[in-house]
């Protein structure tokens, strides 16, 4: 979680939602979730509109899948 009251960081990272605006008319950031592995590399990035909530079941499924795949050569499709 990062605080960015000036919106400098979200503009630098191209995380500005082009369609969503706050009550003052400024563009809002997209929601982002990044999972970084022990090797300090990004393993997963979710980027979705500010109006959309996270599905924590899916986040946990992905974390579990990444963990299993890092220890075994397996694929873990959904469902």
Secondary structure, 3 states (H helix, E strand, C coil): CCCCCCCHHHHHCCCEEEEEECCCCCEEECEEEEEECCCCCEEEEEEECCCCCCCHHHHHHHHHHHHHHHHCCCCCCCC
